[in-house]
Amino acid sequence: SNNSDGGSSSPGEKALGVSNLLTSVYTAGDMYLKPDVELHSQTIAAVRNTLLDWQSRRRFGRHDNNDGDHDSSSSSLEMDLAGALLGTLEQMESSLEEVRSAKEGEGIRLPLSHWHCAIRAYADALATVASIPIAEDETVAEELLAKMEQLISTNSDNIILSVNNAGVDDADTRNLLSEIQRNVEEAYTSAISARLIMSKEKGSFDGFVTALDNAVSSEEMFQGMRRRSQESLPDLNFIFPVPTPGNYRALIECWCECVRKCYSTPEANAAMANLKELPHLKAGSLLKQLEIQQAAQPIDGSNYVNVIWAWGQVLNWPSIYRQNQYYFAANAVDELLEQTMYRYANGSVYFTWNGTVTKMYNFILRLNSKILRGGEKTMKRSLKLLDQMEYWRKRSEGAIAQPDAFTFGLILKTISNSGVHSSAAYAEDILKRMVESGVKPRERHYLGVMRAYSRVGQKDVEDPEKVEAILQRVKEIYKANKSVKPTAAIYTACISAYGGSRRYNSVPKVMELFEEIKKLYEETGEKDFRPDGMLYGAVLGAISKAKSKDDSSLRQALQLLDTMETSHDEGEIESGPNRYAYTNLLHAISQSRIAGGTLLAEGLVQRMDNRSRQMNDESIRPDTHAYTTLIQIFSGSGQPDAVQRAQKWFRQMENQYEEGDSLSKPNKVTYTALINCWRRSDREDAGEEADKILTMMESKAKDGDLDLRPDAFVYASVIDTWARSNSREKAVRAWNIYQRMKQQYSNGNMESRPNNVIITSTIKACGYTRGGREDKHKALKVLLECMAELKTKKYITPTPLTYRALLNAAQALVIDDSKRRPISATIFETCCRKGQLDNTVLESLQKVQPELYVKLPESIPSKWKQNVVEERPRY
C-alpha cells in the first residue's frame, strides 16, 4: 500500500516498525530477539522498494489525494523514510562487526549469506540516496560507496573463505555469488549517477562547474572500480567486478550532461576552453572503450543516443565549436549515426525501446534545423535522414525508426531555412509523406510549408499568394472537422509573406487578413485565434514596407503602433505591441530614406524603454537587435553627430547588460555597426577609435567571450576606416590590422580568414597615403608586402578590383615613371595570367602607364579575362 498520501502503512514502514520493535525488546534485555544482519538487510530492501514505488507514483501522477500540498508532504515522507533507512544501515554495520568479531574469536567464519546481506544493503541504500534527496550533502552516495568498498577490501579473505566453506561448485553458492556481483555492480551504477539523477529532480545542476565536478567525481568512482578489478585475483571478480555496460552508461550520461545548453555562460566557456578533454569527446571515448570491452556482446543503443545529443548541445558552446559550429558537429553525428546503425545491423547494438532510434534521428534533424543558412546541402541532408528512417522502419518491420510529428516538423524547418527555389515543392511532398506514414499534419507543419514558400529568394517573397493558399487549405479543414485551426500564428505567417514581397505587398490585403483573424477571435473566443504581439508586429512590418510614393506607409505603421499602445493601456492586454513590433519598425526606418529617420528611430527605442519601465514589462525593453538596428541607422545617416549619438546608445546598451539584462548584450554585429559609424564619420581620430573597438573585442574574446571574436567583416571595416582617414600612417596601421587578422586565423578563428576584400582595402590605404617622402616610402613597403601576400596566400583570390587598386596605388606612391613601370608591368602581367583582366583594369593601365597600354594587342586574348566574375560587394 502507498502511505505517501496518508493511507495505511506501507511495506517499508511496517518492516521498519518490526525492526525497531525487535531492537527495543533486545535493548530491554531479551537476548533471543536480537536483530541480525539479514533482518536489517531485508528491512532496507523493503524500504527501498517502498520508496521507489512512491516516487514512481508521484512522478506519474498516480495519487489518490488531490490536495495541493500533496507533493511537498509526500516528498517529506520519502525523505523521512530514507533517513530511517540510513539509520538501519548503521545498525546493520554495528551488528555485522559485532557478529564477525565474536565468530572470529570462536574460530568460526561468517556464512556467505551474511556478506551477501551486507553488500545488498549497501546496494539498496545507494539506489535510495540516488533517488531521494536525504540531505543537502551531495556526497552521501560517495561516502556509502567508500564504506562498501572498505567492507569488501577489509574482509575479502574472509569472504573467499566463506565461499570455500559453502562449496564453490554448489548451485546455491554460485547463485549467491552472482547476486553479490550484481549488487556490487548496481551499487557503483547508483553512486556514479546519484548526483545527476538528483539534479534532474530540480531540472539541472546549478551550473557548469557543478556538472563538471559531478562528472569528474563519477569518473573517479568508475576508475576506482576498474582499478580494484585489475588489482584483484580472478576468483574475487564477484566482489571486484569490471565496469559493466550499466556503469559505462551512467558515466557517459554524466559527461554528456556537462554540455547542456543552460550551463553555457561566458565564465563556463572560459573554463571549458581550458579542459584537456572536452566532455562530449570524453563521452565518445568511453563509448569506444565499451565497444572494445563488449566486443562479443551487444550494446544498449541509448549510449549512442546520449553522445549524439551531447554533440547537438555543442552548438551552444562557442569555446568548443570555435566559429565552425554547424558542419563539424553535423559531420560528427552523421558518422556516429552510421556507426550505430551498422552495429545494429550486425547485432552489436540493441534498442530496449522502439522509440530510441526515432529519438536519435530527431536529435540529428534538430541539429540540421539550426543551420539557418544551410542551403540545399543541409536540406538534402535532412531528406536523406528521412529516407534512412524509412529504410530502417521497413527493415525492422516497423519496430524502430518510425518518423513522428516532431521528425516531420524538424525536416520542414530545415527545408524552409534552405531558401532554395525547390524548397516549397519539397515541403509539400513532406506533408504528403506525413499522411502516408500515418502522422497527422498539425498547425506547425502547415506553418513550415508556408515559411518554405516565404523564404524562396530569402529577401523577397516571390509568391505570397501560394502562402495564402495554404491558409485557405487550413481554413477548409477547420470548417470541415476542426482537426487543425487557422491560428493567429498561421495568419501571421501569411501577413509576413505579403509584407516580404516587393511585388504583392499592399496595405489593403494585409488589413483584410488582419481583420479576418480578429473577427474569428471575436466569434469564437478561442485563444488560438487571439491576435498577439507577433501578429501585430507582422502587420506593422508589412504596412511599413508597403509601396508608397512617400513615407506614408511608414507613417501609417506608426499610427497603428499608437493605436496598439492605446488599446493595451485601456485594457486590451493581448493587443499590446511586443518587442518584435518595435524592432520591425526600426528595421523599416533603417531601409527608408525618411527625413529625420535617426530622430524617429531614437524616439522609438526611447519609447520602448519608457513603456518597459512604466509597465514593469521586460519583454518590450530594447534588446540587442533593437540597439544594433539603431546604431546601424546612425552609421548610414551621414549626419555629423551620428557617431556621438551612436556611442551614447551603445553605452546605454552596455549599462543595461551590466545591470543583468542578458538580452541587451552587444554582439559582433553591434560592434561592427559602431565601427562603421566611425568609418563614415570623417573624423581625424576615426582610425584610432575603430582600432580601440577592435582591440576591445579581441580582449573580450581572449578572456572567454568567444561570441565577440572579430570576423572578416569587423577587420574589413577597421582597415577601411584607416584607409579613409587622413592619417599619414594609414598604410602601416592597416597592415598591422591585417597581421592581427592573420594571427587570429592561425589561432583557429576560421571567420577571420583574410580575403580579397581585406587585402584590397589595405592596398587602397597605401594608395590614399598623403604626406612626405618617408610616409610614402613606408606605404610603398606595405604595398610590396601586399603583392607578396597575393602571390603566396592561396586563400586570397584577387579580382579586377584588386589589380586596379594596385595600379592606382603604384601611381600614387612611385613618382618616377621609370621606377614605376616595372612594378606596373608585374601587376598587369599577374592580372592577365590569373585571368582577371576587365575594362576597369585596362582603364587604370592606360592612365598609369600609357606606354604599356599602347603595346597591347587589339584583340585581348580570352584567357586573360577567363576568370572574371561579376563584382558583388561583400561588406
N, C-alpha and C positions, 0 to 999 in steps of 0.2 A: 504494500500500500504506500501511498505517497503522502507524507506528512508535511511537505513543503507548503501546502495550502491550509494547514491547521487541522488535517484529518487525523485518523488513527495512526498509531506508531508504525514506523517503517521497520523493515527487517534490520537495517543498520542500527536504528535506535534500540530495538529490542535486544540485539546482540550486545550492544554497549551496556544496556541495563543488566543483563545476566553477568557480564564480565565484572561490572562494578559491584554487583551484589556478592559474587564469589570473593572478590578482593576484600570487601568489607568483612565478610564472615571469616575469611582466613586471617585478616588483621585482628579480629576479635579473639582468635585462638583456636579455630577449627583447622587443624593441620591437614585434614583429609580433603579439604576443598580448596587447596592452593591452585590458583590459575597457572597453567603451564604455557610453554611456547606455542603449542598447537592451538590452544584456546585463544590466545592473543592474536595469532595469525588469522584464525577463522573470523574473529571479530573484525579485524582490519579489512579482510576481504568483503565481509558483509557491508561494512560502512562504505567501502569504495564503490561497490555495486549500487548501493542506495544513492550515493551522491551523483554518480554518473547518470543514473536513471532520472533523478530530479533535474539535473542540468539539461538533459536532452528534452525533457518535458517542457522546461522553461523556455528553451531556445525555440522549440517548435510551437510554442503557444498552447500546449495541451494542459490547461488549468481548469479546475472546477470552480475556482474563486475568481471573480471578475473585478475584485477590489483594485482600485488604482494603486494602492500601496503594496500589492502582492509581490511584484518583482523585488522590491527592496527587502521585504520581510523574508521571502524565500531565500534570497541571497544571504541574509543574515543567518538563517537556519543552516544553510550549507556551510558557511564559514565556521559556525559553532561546532557542527558535526565533524568537519575536517580537523578542527583543532583538537577535538576529543580523540580522533584517530591518531594524531601525533602523540598524544599523551599515552595512548595504548601501546604505541610503538616503543616509547621509552620504558614502559613496564615490561614489555617483551625483552628488550635489551638487558634489563636488570635480571629478569628471570633466566634468560639464556646463560648469562655469565655465572649466575649462582649455581645453576644445574651443572654447567660444564666444569666448574671448579670442584664441585662435590664429587662428580663422577670420576674425574681425573684422579682425585685423592683416593678413590677406591680402585683405581686402575681400570676403569670402565670408560669406553668411548661412547659419545652420544650417538644415537642411531641416525642414519642418513635422513630420516623423515624430519628430525629436529632442524637440521641445516636447511632442508627444503622449506620448512615453515618459516624460518627466519628470513631467508632470501626472498621468498614470496611476499612476506610482509613488507620488505623494503620496496619491492616492485609495485605493490598495491599503493603504498604510501606515495611513491613518486608519481604514479599515474594520477593520484588525487591532487597533489600540490601542483601538477601541471595543468589542472583544470579549474581549481578552486582558489581564489585569492585569500590565502590564510592570513597573510601579514604583509606589511609594506616591504619587508625584506625580500628582495627578489632572489636571494642566494639560497633559499631553503632547499630547493631541488639539488643544487650542487653539494650542499652540506650532507643531505641524505645519501647521495651517491658516494661521497667520500667515506661515509660511515659504512656503507655496504662493501665498498672496496677494501676498507680496513678489516672488516669482519672476515672477508674471504681470504685476504692475504695472510692475516694472522693465523687463521685456522685451516689453511689449505692442506697441511699434513694430516690434521685430524679428519678433515672431510674425506680425503682419499683413503684413510684407514677405515672410515665408516663404510665407504664403498666396498672395500675389500672384504670387510666383515659380512656385508649383506650379500656378497657374491656378484661379481661383475657380469657373469653370464645369466643371472636371474632376470626373467622378463620384467618383474615388478621394479627391480633395480634400474634396468635400462629405461623404463618409462619415467622413473623418478629423476634420473639424470637428464633426460630430455626436458622434463618440466623445469628443472633447475636452470638449465641453459636458456630455455625460453624466458624465464623470469629475469635472468641477468640481462639478456638482450633487450627485453622490454623496459627494464629499469634505465638502461642507457638511452633508449629512444625517448622516454619520458623526460629524463634530465636534459637532454640536448634540446628538446623542443619546448620545454616548460615556459620559459620567458616569452617565447614567440607566441605560444597559444594564449598566454595571459594578456599579451599586448593586443591581441585581436579582440579580446573582450571589450576593450575601450576603443578599438578602431586601429590603432597603430602604436608604435613606440613614441616616446616623447620627441625624438629627433634622430638624426643620422648617427650621432656619437653613441647613443644608447643602443641603436640597432646594430652598429658595428661591434660594440662591446659585447653584445649578446652572441654575435657570430663568432667572435674570437674566443669567448668563453666556451661556447659549444664545440668549437674546433679543438680546444684543449682537452675536453672530455672525450671526444671522439678519438683523438690521437693517443690519449691515455689508455683507452680500451684496446687500441691496436697494439700499443707498446706492451701492455700486460700480456696480450695473447702471444706476441712474438717471443717474449722472455720466459714463457711458461713451458712445462713439459707437455707432450702430446696428450697424455692421459688426463690432463687437467683442463682440456679445452671446454668442458662443460661449465666450468666456473670462470674461465678466462677465454671466452669465445672471440673470434674475429668479428669485426664490424659487419653487421648484416645489411641487406638492402634497405630495411626499415631505418637503421641507423644512418645510412647514407642519405636516404630521402629526407630525414629530419634535418640533417646538417645542410643539405643543398637548399632547403627552404629557408634556413637561417641566413645563408649568404645571399640568396635571391632577394630577401626582404630588405637588405641594405640599400637597394637601388630604387625603392618605391618612390614615386613622384613626390609625395608630400614631404619627403626629407630633403629635397634639393633646395638648398639656400646658398648664398654666396660663401658663407662660412663652411658649409658642408662640402661644397665643390672644391674649396681650397684644401680641405682635409682629404678629400677623395683623390686629388691630384698627387698627393704625397704617398699614397699607398703603393707598396711594392707589387701587389697583385690586386687587380680590380675585382670587386665582389662577384659580378656575373661571370668573369673568367674563372674565378676560383670555383664557382658552382659547376661550370663546364668541365673543369679539371677533375673534380670529384666524380662527375658522371662518367668520365673516361676511365677513372680508376675502378668504378663499379662495373663497367663493361668488361674490364680485364678480369676482375675477381669472379664475375658471374658468367664467364665465357661459355660454360656448359648449361647455364640456366637462364631463362627469360627474365627480363627486367620490366618492372612496372612503368608503363608509358607516361605516368604522371610526372616522373622525373624530367623527362624531355619537355613536357608542357611548362614546368616551372622555369626551366632555363630559358625557353623561348619567351616566356612572359618577362623575365628579367631583361632580356635583350630589348624588348619593346620599351621597358622603362628607361633604358639608357638614353633615349631621346630627350629626357628631361634633365640630363646632366651634362652641361657644356664642358666640364672638365674631362669627361670621357669621350664625347664624340668629337671634340676639337674641330669644330666648324664643318665636319663632314658627316652630319648626324644621321642622314636618312639612308643613303645607299649602303654604307658599310654595315649598318645594322640589318638592313633588308637582306643583303647578301649572306650575312652570318646565319640568320634564321632560316633562309632558304636551304642552306647547306645542312643545318641541323634537322630540318623537316625531312629532307631527302634521306638522311641517315636513319631517322626514326622509322619512316615507313618501309625502308629497305629491311631493317631489322625486324619489323613486324611481319613482313612478307616471308622471311625465313624462320620465323618462330622465336626470334631473340627478344622480342618486345611483346607484352600483352597489355590490354586495357581492361581494367576492372569495371569501368563504367562506359556505356556505349556513347556517352556524350563527350568523352575526353578528346577524341580526335577532332570533333567539331569545335570544341573549345580551343584546341591548338591552332587550327586553321583560322579561327576568328581572331586570335592574338596577332597572327601574321597579317591578316587582312586589315586589322586596325592600324598596324604599323604602316602599311601602304597608304591607308586613308589619310595619314598625317603628312604625306608628301604633297604639299599644296601645288607645287609646280612640277609634278612628276611627268606630265605629258602622256603621250601614247605608250611609252615604255612601262610606266607604272600601271596604267590602266590594263594593259595586256598581261602584266604580271598577275594582277588580281583575277582576271578572267581565266588565266591558266590554273590558278589555285582552285577556282571553282570547278574546272574540268577535272582536276585531280580528285577533288572530293567526290564528284560523280563516279569516277573510276573506282575509288575505294569503297564507295557505298554499294556499287553493283557487285564488286568482287567479294565483299563480305556479306552479300545478300541482305543488305540493309542494317547490318549490326553496328557499323561505325560510319562516321563522316557524313551524316545526314545534314545538309545545309538547313539552317533555321532562319528565322526572320532577321536576326542580328547579322548573320552571314550576308544576306542579300542587301541589307541596309549599308553595310560597310563597303560592299562592292559598288553600290550605286554612288556612294560618297566619293570613292576613288575615280569612278567614271566622270562624275560631274566636275571633279577637280582637274581633270586632264585638259579640258579646253579644246580638244581636237574636234574636227568637224563631224567625225563619225560617232562621237560620244553619245549623242541623243539616240541614234539607232541602236547602239549597244545597250543603253539604259532601257529602251522599250523592250529589247529582247530579254533583259533580265526580269522584267515584270512577267513576261510570258513564261520564262523558266520557273519562276516562283510558283505560278499556278500549276504548272506541270509537276512540280515537286511536292505539291500538296500544302504549300505555305501560302497563306492568305495575305496579299499585299495590304499594308496599313497606310495611314496618312503619311508617315515618314518616307515610305517607299515612293509614293507619288511625288512627294517633295523632291526626292532625289532625281527623278526624271525631269521635273520642272527645272531644277538647277542645272541639269546637263544641257538642256536647251538654252538656258540663260547664259551659260558660260562659254558657249561656242564663240570663238573670237575674243573671249576674255573682256576686252574693253568696250565692246559694242554688241549688244544682244541683237542678233540678226533677224530673228523672227519671234517676237513675243506672242504672236497670235497662236503659235503652237503650244506655248506655255498656258495660254488661256484655254486652249482646247482640252488640256489635261484637267484644269479646274472644272470645266464643263462635264468631263467624264466623271469626276468625283461627285459633282452635284447630282448627276443622274443616278449614280449608285446610292447616294444618300436618300434620294427621293424614292427609289425602288425598295430598299431594305434597311437603310440606315447602318450598314455594316462599316462604312467609313464616312467621315464627315468633312465637308469643306471648311476646315478650321481657319481661324484667323492667320495661322502660320502659312497656310496654302494661299490665302488671299495676299498675304504679304509678299510671297514669292512671285506671284503674278504681277503685282504692282511694281515690284522691284525690276522685273523683266522689262516692263514698259518704260520704267524710269531709266534703264540702262541702254535703251535703244535710241540712237540718234534719229532714225527714220520714223519710228512709230510712236515715240513718246508724245503724249498730249494730255493736257490738264483735264479735258472732259472725260477721257477714258479712265484716267486714274481716279477721278472723283466718282465716276459711275461704279467702279469696283468697290471703292471705299464706302459709298452709301449702301451698296448691296449687302456687305458683311454687317454693317451697323443695323440694317433692317432685320437681318437674320437673327442677330442677337436680341433685338427688341422683341421679336416674335416668340423666340424660344426660351430666352433667359439662360441658355446653356453657356457654361464658362468657356468651352472650346471655341465659341464664336465671339467672345468678348474682345473688342478692339483693345490691343495693348500697346505698350510703348514701341515695340518693334514695328507694328503696323503703321502707327502714326509716323515713325521715323522714315519708313519706306515712302509714305505719301509725301512727306516733306521733301525727301531727297528727289523723288520723281518730279514734283512740281518745280523745285528749284533748278532742275536741269532741263526743263521743257524749253522748246524753241520759242524765242520771242525776239522782237526787233530791238528791245532794250532790256533793262533789268527787271521787267515787270514780273516774270516768273519767280525770280528770287524774292522780290518784294511780297508776292502772294504767299510764298512759303513762310516768310517771316510773320505775315499776318495770321497764318494758320497756327504758327507756334504761339502767338499771343492768345489765340482762341483756346488752344490746348491748355495753356497755363491757367487761364481764367476759369475754364470748366473744372480743372482739377481743384483749384482753390475754392470753388463753390460746392465741392463735394463729390464730383465725378472722378473718383480716385484713379480708375483704370484709364482715363483719357489723358493723364499727365505725361508730358514728354520725358523720355529717358535719355540717357547719355548718347545712345545711338542717334536719336533725333537731332540733338545739338551738333554732334560731330558730322552728320550728313550735311547740315547747313554750312558748317565750317569748310567742308570739302568743296561744296558748291561755290562758296566765296573764293576759295583758292583757284578754282578753274575759271572764274569770271573776270571780267575787266571792269567791274562795277566801281564807280567813283567812291572814294572813301572806304575801300574794301578793308583796309587794315583797322580803321576805327570800328567798322561794323563787326569784324572778327573779334577784336578786343572786347567789345561790348558783349558779344555772345558768350565768350569764355567767362567774363566777369559775372554775367547773368547766371551761368551755371553754378559758379562758386557761391554767389549770394543766395540762390534758391536752396542749394545744398545745405548751407549753414542755417538759413531761416527755418527750413523744414526738417533739419537734422536727418537728411537723407544722403548717405554716402554714394548711393547708386547714380546720382547725377552730378557728382563732383567732377571737375575736369580731371581727365586721366592722361596717360602718356600720349595717346593718339590725339586728343584734343589739343594739348600743349604743342605737340610736334607740328600739327597742321597749322596752328597759329604762327609758329616760328617760320614755317615754310612760306606762309603768306608774306611775312616780313621780308624774307630773302628774295622774293620776286617782285617786291613793290617798287624798288628803285628810289625809295624815299631817303633823304639824307640822315634821318634819325632812326632808320629801321633797325640798325644793329644795337643801339642803346635800348630800344623798346623790346627787342627780342631777348636781350640779356636780362632785362627786368623780369620777364615772364619765365625765363629759364631758371632764374634764382628762386622764383616762387615755386616752381615745379620741384626744385631740389629741396627746398624747405618742407614742402608738403610730404615728400618722400621720407625725409629725415624725421618727420613727426610721426611716422608709422604707416603712411598710406603707400602700400607697395604698388598700387595701380598707377602711381604717378612717377615711377622711376624713369629718369631719362634713359633712352636706349640709343643704339647706334645711329638710328635714323635721326633722332633728336640732335645728337652732336653734329651729324653731317649737315643738318639744316642750319645750325648755328654757325658752323664754319662757312657755309655758303653765304650767310649774311655778311660775314667779314669779307668774303671773296668779292662780293658785289658792292662793297661799301666805298671804294676809292680812298679809304683811309691810309695814311702813311704807315701806320702800325698794323695794318691788316695781316701781313705775313707773320709777324711775331705773335699776334693774338691767335691766329689759326694754329700756329705751331704749338702754342701753350695748350690749346684744347686737345690736340693730338697727343701731346705728352701726358696729359691728364688721363686720356683713355688708355694709353699704353700702361700707365702706372696702375690704374684700377684693374686692368686685365691681369697684370703681373701679380697683384695682390689676391687674385682669385675670382674676380668678376669677369669671367670669360665671355659673357654676352657683350661686353664692351671692347672685345678685341677689334682693332681697326681693320676694315676690309679695304678692297681696292677703291671703292667709292670714296672712302674717307681720305686715303692717301692722295687720290687724284684731285680732290677738292683743295687740299692743303698745298699741293705742288702748284696748282693753277692759281691759288691765291698769291703765292710768291711770284709766279710769272706775271701777274697783273700789277704787282706792286712797283713802287718807284725805287726800291732798294737797289743799291749798286751790287749787293751780294746775292741777288736773287738766284743766279745760276748755281752758286755754291750751296745756298740754303736748300734749293730744290733738289740738288744732287744728294745732299745729306738725308733728306726725307726719303729719297729713292733707296738709299743704302739701308735705312731703318726698315723700310718695307721688305727688302730682300732678306734681311735678318729675321724678320717675323715669319716670312715664308719658310726659311730654312729651319726655323724652330717648330714648324708644324701647323702654322696658321695658314691653311690652304686658301682662305678667302683673300689673302694679301698677296697673291701671286702677281708679279708685275706683268703688264700687258702693253700693247702698242699705244693705248691712250695715255698711259702713265709716262712712257718714255718720250712720247711726242710733246706732252706738256713740259717735261724737263728741257727738251730741245728748244721749245718756244721761250722758256725762261732765259736760255742762253742768247737767243736772237734778240730778245727785248732788252738786254742789258745795256744800260747807258752809263757813261762815266769816262774816266781817263783810260790811258793805255793799259795800266796794270789791271783795272777792273775787267777790261775786255780780254786781256790775256788769260785771266782766271776763267772767264766764261768759255773761252776757246778750249781750254784744257778739259772743261766739263763736256763740251760738245764732242771732242775726240773720244772721251770716255763713253759717251752715249753711242757713238758709232761702233766702238768696240763691243758694247753690250748687244747691239743689234746683230753683230757678227757671231757672237759666242753663245747667246742665250736662246735655246730652241723654243722656249715657251713664249717668246715675243715674236709676233708675226707683223712686220711693218706693213703699212698701207701707203697709198699715194700721198695721203696727208702727212705721213712721217717723212717721206723723202722731200716733199715740198717744204716742210719746216726746216729740214737740214740745209737745203739750198739757200733759203732765206736767212737762216742763222749764219751760214758761212759768209754771205754777202755783208751782213751787219758787222761781223767780227774781224774779217780779214780785208783791209782796205786795199792792200797791194794786189792788183789783179794777177800778177804772175805767180804769187804765192797761193792765191785762192783757186786758180784754175785747176791744179791737180786734185785739190780737195773736192771741188765741184764735179770734176770728171769721175772721181771714185764714187761719189754719191750717185751720180746718174747711171754709171755702169752697173752698180749694185742693184739699183731700181729696175733696170732692164733685165738683168739676169734673174731677178726674183719675179719677173712678170707683173710688175706693179706700176707700169707706166700708163698715165692717163693724160688728158689735156691740161689739167691743172699743173702737173709736173713739167710738162713741156713749156707752159707759160712762164713758170718760175725759172726754168733754164734759160729761156730767151731773155728774161730780164736780168738774170745774174751773170750768165756767161754767153752773150750773144754770138761770140766767135765759135763756140762749141755747137750752138743751136743750128747755125747755118750749114754745118757739116753733116747734119743728119740726113738720112735718105728720104726721098719724097714720100715713099710708102713705108710706114712703120711696120716692121715685122710683127706678125701676130703673137709670137712667143714673148715679145717684150711686154705685152699687156694681157696675157692669158689668165692671170690670177686676180685681175681687178674685179672687185665686187662693189655693189652699191654701198656707199658710206652710210652708216647709221650711228648717230651719236649714242654713246653708252652712258655718259654722265652728264 
